[in-house]
Amino acid sequence: MDYKNAGVDIEAGYQSVELMKKYVKETMRPEVLGGIGGFSGAFSMEAFKNMEKPTLVSGTDGVGTKIKLAFLMDKHDTVGIDCVAMCVNDIACAGGEPLFFLDYIACGKNEPEKIATIVKGVAEGCRQCGAALIGGETAEHPGLMPEDEYDLAGFAVGVVDEKDLITGADLEAGDVLIGIASSGVHSNGFSLIRKVFEMTRESLDTHYDELGKTLGEALIEPTIIYVKALRSIRESGVVIKACSHITGGGFYENVPRMLHDGVHAVIRKDSYKVPAIFRLLQDKGGIEEHMMYNTYNMGIGMIAAVAPGDVDRAMEAVRAAGETCYVIGEIRDGEKGVTIC
């Protein structure tokens, strides 16, 4: 009896590392010390020494049950982008610049090519936000997970000068809410989606004219990484007063997190066109509109609050970063919360 007969293939683990190295190398930054394969990742803090009060910000998350979609479609090269996005978008919400990322893959059986493909997606997400992929772990769990399944989670660390933290403390009535478009469902609400749509290859391969693609293609579209767009706003000289990443819990849970007591957010549903995937989901599932806005991003993945005089400059900066944006509402005096009208 040996470890391989018990279900853990050490050699496959070595092969996975070799296959993923080329993707990891593409994410390197000058601050990264050492190579791949050590017990920890090292990152120099020399670049932050000119900040008045360098402050670390962090985020950790996974992809949720969207991972089931990857299994069904046998498409594993984009869920890594989702994983990075879910972590670094939260860091960007605080005004932070992502520095490095670590991933964790748990699998029933280590298939080196599949693991390398997952990490390829993680590396692409890191490349999009400028973070270095400095470490990770692939754990084989025979008997705990089916051989053809895996789970993916990650952890990111960023930095911001304390004076530049986005806290929402200076929000006031009259400030304007800019919504930055999502690419679709992103990585939340898939447990409900799997109840509405039959999760078979035939169903996922069905083409919908209103989507302009198959259902599977629409659902697996990776989460947008908003780091560059928010950085572009800051570099334009605009102060982002508050920021909200619209993830699980939709508008009703996430928008109040950017507010302080005494201010209320008002968002107008007709200020932008809700993507077809949400209309299809709502109609097929008979889902109440309030529940849709309480579960999904409804086409807006990030909201930034700015002063009225900064709106045009902020929107130009978002567009320059390659993203689509809209004026979707404003801040008013009132009880902390959000009204969608």
C-alpha positions as CSV (number, residue, x, y, z in Angstrom):
1,M,0.0,0.0,0.0
2,D,1.2,3.5,-0.8
3,Y,-0.2,7.1,-1.0
4,K,-1.1,6.7,-4.7
5,N,-3.2,3.6,-3.9
6,A,-4.9,5.5,-1.2
7,G,-6.0,8.0,-3.8
8,V,-3.4,10.8,-3.6
9,D,-1.0,11.0,-6.6
10,I,2.0,13.0,-5.6
11,E,3.5,12.8,-9.1
12,A,0.4,14.4,-10.5
13,G,0.8,17.2,-8.1
14,Y,4.4,17.8,-9.3
15,Q,3.2,17.7,-12.9
16,S,0.4,20.3,-12.1
17,V,3.0,22.7,-10.7
18,E,5.2,22.3,-13.8
19,L,2.3,22.9,-16.2
20,M,1.0,26.0,-14.3
21,K,4.4,27.7,-14.0
22,K,4.3,29.5,-17.3
23,Y,0.9,31.1,-16.4
24,V,2.2,32.1,-13.0
25,K,5.3,33.8,-14.4
26,E,3.1,36.1,-16.5
27,T,1.8,37.7,-13.3
28,M,5.1,38.5,-11.6
29,R,5.8,42.0,-10.2
30,P,9.2,43.5,-9.3
31,E,8.3,43.2,-5.6
32,V,8.0,39.4,-5.7
33,L,11.0,37.7,-4.0
34,G,11.9,34.1,-4.8
35,G,10.3,31.7,-7.2
36,I,7.5,29.2,-7.4
37,G,7.4,26.2,-5.1
38,G,8.6,27.6,-1.7
39,F,6.6,27.2,1.5
40,S,5.4,30.8,1.3
41,G,5.3,33.7,-1.0
42,A,7.5,36.7,-0.3
43,F,6.7,40.3,-1.4
44,S,8.8,43.3,-0.8
45,M,7.3,46.3,0.9
46,E,10.0,48.7,-0.4
47,A,7.6,50.2,-2.9
48,F,5.3,51.5,-0.2
49,K,7.8,53.4,1.9
50,N,6.8,56.7,0.4
51,M,3.2,56.4,1.6
52,E,2.4,58.4,4.7
53,K,0.5,55.5,6.3
54,P,0.6,52.4,4.1
55,T,-2.4,50.3,5.0
56,L,-3.0,46.7,3.9
57,V,-6.4,45.7,2.7
58,S,-7.4,42.1,2.0
59,G,-10.2,40.0,0.5
60,T,-11.0,36.3,0.3
61,D,-13.8,34.5,-1.6
62,G,-14.6,31.7,-3.9
63,V,-16.8,31.1,-7.0
64,G,-19.7,29.5,-5.3
65,T,-21.9,27.0,-7.1
66,K,-21.0,28.6,-10.5
67,I,-18.3,26.0,-10.3
68,K,-21.0,23.4,-11.2
69,L,-21.5,25.1,-14.5
70,A,-17.8,24.6,-15.3
71,F,-18.2,20.9,-14.6
72,L,-21.2,20.5,-16.8
73,M,-19.7,22.5,-19.7
74,D,-16.2,21.0,-19.1
75,K,-14.9,24.6,-19.3
76,H,-12.4,25.4,-16.7
77,D,-10.4,28.4,-18.0
78,T,-12.6,31.2,-16.7
79,V,-13.6,30.4,-13.2
80,G,-10.2,31.5,-12.0
81,I,-11.0,35.0,-13.3
82,D,-14.2,34.9,-11.3
83,C,-12.2,33.9,-8.2
84,V,-9.7,36.7,-8.5
85,A,-12.5,39.2,-9.3
86,M,-14.5,38.4,-6.2
87,C,-11.4,39.1,-4.1
88,V,-9.8,42.1,-5.8
89,N,-13.0,44.0,-6.5
90,D,-13.6,44.2,-2.7
91,I,-10.1,45.5,-2.3
92,A,-10.6,48.1,-5.0
93,C,-13.8,49.2,-3.2
94,A,-11.7,50.3,-0.3
95,G,-9.4,52.3,-2.6
96,G,-6.7,49.6,-2.5
97,E,-4.4,48.4,-5.2
98,P,-4.1,44.6,-5.4
99,L,-0.6,43.4,-4.8
100,F,-0.7,39.6,-4.7
101,F,-3.0,36.7,-4.8
102,L,-3.0,33.1,-3.6
103,D,-5.4,30.3,-4.8
104,Y,-6.6,27.1,-3.2
105,I,-7.9,24.3,-5.3
106,A,-9.5,21.2,-3.6
107,C,-10.1,18.3,-6.0
108,G,-11.3,14.7,-5.8
109,K,-8.5,13.7,-8.2
110,N,-5.6,15.7,-9.5
111,E,-5.8,15.9,-13.2
112,P,-2.7,18.0,-14.0
113,E,-4.0,19.5,-17.3
114,K,-7.3,20.5,-15.7
115,I,-5.6,22.0,-12.7
116,A,-3.3,24.0,-15.0
117,T,-6.2,25.3,-17.0
118,I,-7.9,26.5,-13.8
119,V,-4.7,28.3,-12.7
120,K,-4.4,29.7,-16.2
121,G,-7.7,31.5,-15.5
122,V,-6.5,32.6,-12.1
123,A,-3.3,34.0,-13.7
124,E,-5.4,35.9,-16.3
125,G,-7.4,37.5,-13.5
126,C,-4.2,38.5,-11.8
127,R,-2.9,39.9,-15.0
128,Q,-6.1,42.0,-15.5
129,C,-5.7,43.6,-12.1
130,G,-1.9,43.8,-11.8
131,A,-1.6,41.4,-8.9
132,A,1.1,38.8,-8.7
133,L,0.1,35.1,-8.2
134,I,2.7,34.3,-5.6
135,G,1.5,31.1,-4.2
136,G,-1.3,28.5,-3.9
137,E,-2.3,25.0,-2.9
138,T,-3.8,22.1,-4.8
139,A,-5.2,19.5,-2.4
140,E,-6.4,16.1,-3.5
141,H,-9.3,14.8,-1.4
142,P,-10.2,11.3,-2.4
143,G,-13.3,10.0,-0.7
144,L,-14.3,13.5,0.3
145,M,-15.0,14.8,-3.2
146,P,-16.0,13.1,-6.5
147,E,-13.0,12.5,-8.7
148,D,-14.2,14.8,-11.5
149,E,-15.1,17.8,-9.2
150,Y,-13.1,20.6,-7.5
151,D,-13.6,23.8,-5.5
152,L,-11.7,27.0,-5.9
153,A,-11.1,29.9,-3.5
154,G,-8.6,32.7,-3.2
155,F,-7.1,35.4,-1.1
156,A,-5.8,38.8,-2.1
157,V,-3.8,41.5,-0.4
158,G,-3.6,45.1,-1.5
159,V,-2.3,48.4,-0.2
160,V,-3.6,52.0,0.1
161,D,-2.4,55.1,1.9
162,E,-4.7,55.5,4.9
163,K,-5.7,59.0,3.8
164,D,-7.0,57.5,0.5
165,L,-9.2,54.8,2.0
166,I,-12.7,54.9,0.6
167,T,-15.0,54.8,3.6
168,G,-18.2,56.7,2.7
169,A,-17.7,59.0,5.7
170,D,-17.9,62.1,3.5
171,L,-21.0,61.1,1.5
172,E,-23.7,63.9,1.4
173,A,-27.0,64.6,-0.2
174,G,-26.6,65.5,-3.8
175,D,-23.7,63.1,-4.5
176,V,-24.2,61.1,-7.7
177,L,-24.1,57.3,-8.1
178,I,-22.3,56.0,-11.1
179,G,-23.0,52.4,-12.0
180,I,-20.4,50.4,-13.9
181,A,-21.8,47.7,-16.1
182,S,-21.5,44.0,-15.2
183,S,-20.8,41.2,-17.8
184,G,-23.9,39.3,-16.6
185,V,-24.6,37.2,-13.6
186,H,-21.0,37.2,-12.4
187,S,-20.5,34.7,-9.5
188,N,-23.7,35.0,-7.4
189,G,-27.1,33.5,-7.3
190,F,-26.3,30.3,-9.1
191,S,-28.1,28.1,-6.6
192,L,-31.3,29.9,-7.7
193,I,-30.3,29.7,-11.4
194,R,-29.9,25.9,-11.1
195,K,-33.5,25.7,-9.8
196,V,-34.8,27.8,-12.7
197,F,-32.9,26.2,-15.6
198,E,-32.4,22.5,-16.1
199,M,-28.7,22.0,-15.7
200,T,-28.0,19.6,-18.5
201,R,-25.6,20.0,-21.5
202,E,-28.6,20.2,-23.8
203,S,-30.1,23.0,-21.8
204,L,-26.9,24.9,-21.6
205,D,-26.2,24.5,-25.3
206,T,-29.6,26.0,-26.2
207,H,-29.3,29.2,-28.1
208,Y,-31.5,32.1,-27.1
209,D,-32.0,34.9,-29.6
210,E,-32.5,37.5,-26.8
211,L,-29.1,36.5,-25.4
212,G,-27.3,36.3,-28.8
213,K,-25.6,33.2,-27.5
214,T,-26.2,29.9,-25.7
215,L,-27.5,29.8,-22.1
216,G,-24.2,28.3,-20.9
217,E,-22.1,30.9,-22.7
218,A,-24.2,33.7,-21.0
219,L,-24.0,32.2,-17.5
220,I,-20.3,31.3,-17.5
221,E,-19.2,34.7,-18.7
222,P,-16.5,35.7,-16.2
223,T,-16.9,38.5,-13.6
224,I,-15.6,41.9,-14.6
225,I,-12.5,43.0,-12.7
226,Y,-13.1,46.7,-11.8
227,V,-9.6,47.5,-10.5
228,K,-8.5,49.5,-13.6
229,A,-11.7,51.4,-13.9
230,L,-11.6,52.6,-10.3
231,R,-7.9,53.3,-10.6
232,S,-8.7,55.4,-13.7
233,I,-11.2,57.5,-11.8
234,R,-8.7,58.2,-9.0
235,E,-5.9,59.0,-11.5
236,S,-8.3,61.5,-13.2
237,G,-8.3,63.5,-9.9
238,V,-11.8,62.5,-8.9
239,V,-12.4,61.5,-5.3
240,I,-14.5,58.4,-5.0
241,K,-16.5,59.1,-1.8
242,A,-18.0,55.6,-1.5
243,C,-18.0,52.4,-3.4
244,S,-20.1,49.2,-3.5
245,H,-19.3,45.9,-5.2
246,I,-22.7,44.4,-6.1
247,T,-22.3,40.7,-5.3
248,G,-24.5,38.2,-3.3
249,G,-27.4,40.1,-1.8
250,G,-27.7,42.4,-4.8
251,F,-28.5,46.0,-4.4
252,Y,-30.5,45.7,-1.1
253,E,-27.6,44.2,0.8
254,N,-24.6,45.8,-0.8
255,V,-25.5,49.4,-1.4
256,P,-26.2,50.2,2.3
257,R,-22.7,49.0,3.1
258,M,-21.3,52.1,1.4
259,L,-23.5,54.5,3.4
260,H,-23.3,56.1,6.8
261,D,-26.2,56.9,9.1
262,G,-28.3,59.8,7.8
263,V,-27.9,59.3,4.1
264,H,-30.1,57.2,1.7
265,A,-29.3,56.0,-1.8
266,V,-31.9,56.3,-4.6
267,I,-31.4,54.2,-7.7
268,R,-33.5,54.5,-10.8
269,K,-34.3,51.2,-12.6
270,D,-34.8,53.0,-15.9
271,S,-31.4,54.7,-15.9
272,Y,-29.8,51.8,-17.9
273,K,-31.0,48.7,-19.8
274,V,-31.1,45.5,-17.7
275,P,-29.2,42.7,-19.6
276,A,-31.4,40.1,-21.2
277,I,-30.0,37.2,-19.0
278,F,-31.8,38.7,-16.0
279,R,-35.1,39.2,-17.8
280,L,-34.9,35.6,-19.0
281,L,-34.1,34.3,-15.6
282,Q,-37.0,36.4,-14.0
283,D,-39.5,35.3,-16.6
284,K,-38.5,31.6,-16.6
285,G,-38.5,31.4,-12.8
286,G,-41.4,33.6,-12.1
287,I,-39.2,35.5,-9.7
288,E,-40.5,38.7,-8.0
289,E,-38.6,41.8,-9.0
290,H,-37.6,42.7,-5.5
291,M,-36.0,39.3,-5.2
292,M,-34.1,39.8,-8.4
293,Y,-32.6,43.1,-7.0
294,N,-32.0,41.4,-3.7
295,T,-30.0,38.5,-5.3
296,Y,-28.4,39.7,-8.6
297,N,-26.4,42.6,-9.8
298,M,-29.0,43.3,-12.6
299,G,-26.4,44.6,-14.9
300,I,-24.4,46.8,-12.5
301,G,-21.3,45.3,-10.9
302,M,-19.9,48.3,-9.2
303,I,-21.3,51.6,-7.9
304,A,-19.1,54.6,-7.2
305,A,-20.4,57.8,-5.5
306,V,-18.8,61.1,-6.5
307,A,-19.5,64.8,-6.1
308,P,-21.9,66.3,-8.8
309,G,-19.1,68.3,-10.4
310,D,-17.0,65.2,-10.9
311,V,-19.5,63.1,-12.7
312,D,-18.4,63.8,-16.3
313,R,-14.7,63.3,-15.5
314,A,-15.3,60.1,-13.6
315,M,-17.4,58.6,-16.4
316,E,-14.8,59.6,-19.0
317,A,-12.2,57.8,-16.8
318,V,-14.3,54.6,-16.6
319,R,-14.8,54.6,-20.4
320,A,-11.1,55.1,-20.9
321,A,-10.5,52.0,-18.9
322,G,-12.7,50.0,-21.3
323,E,-15.9,49.8,-19.2
324,T,-19.4,51.0,-19.6
325,C,-21.1,53.2,-17.1
326,Y,-24.3,55.1,-16.3
327,V,-25.6,57.7,-13.9
328,I,-28.0,55.5,-11.9
329,G,-29.0,57.6,-8.9
330,E,-28.1,59.9,-6.1
331,I,-27.6,60.3,-2.4
332,R,-30.3,62.0,-0.3
333,D,-30.7,62.8,3.3
334,G,-32.7,60.1,5.2
335,E,-32.5,56.8,6.9
336,K,-29.6,54.6,5.9
337,G,-30.7,52.3,3.1
338,V,-31.6,52.1,-0.6
339,T,-34.7,52.8,-2.6
340,I,-35.0,51.3,-6.1
341,C,-37.6,53.1,-8.1
